[in-house]
Amino acid sequence: MDLAHHDLSVAFAPFKDKLHRLRAHDSDFADLVRQYETVDAAIVAAEQGVEPHDDRYVEELKVRRVHVKDRVFARLRAEY
């Protein structure tokens, strides 16, 4: 199990400044990042046993995290 948070500023290091700028000035983008962080925190909590869930639920969360991350990346690229 991967018990670490998946930080967007690490995942998208080349876009770090843009990530922070969009988050500060674009409420839709900020909501999208919050969605990502919420799902990521739920995955970490489940994997650490803080909030126990079955494996299927955790896998569904991971799929949702990937979809939200893809949307974040699409916005970062579109703003490039």
ZIVEN-V856483 format. One line per field, one symbol per residue. ss: DSSP state (@ for helix, = for strand, . for the rest). phi: phi as a letter, one per 30 degrees, with the letter a starting at -180 (. if undefined). psi: psi as a letter, one per 20 degrees, with the letter a starting at -180 (. if undefined). A space follows every 50 residues. Layout:
# ZIVEN-V856483
ss = ???
phi = ???
psi = ???
This chain:
# ZIVEN-V856483
ss = .......@@@@.@@@@@@@@@@@@@.@@@@@@@@@@@@@@@@@@@@@... ....@@@@@@@@@@@@@@@@@@@@@@@@..
phi = .cccdcdddddcedceddedddddcbddddddddeeddddddddddddid bdbdeddddddddddddddddddddddddd
psi = qojqqnphhghlgijgghghghhhiohggggghhgghggghhgggghijg nprrhggghhghgggggghhhggggghhi.
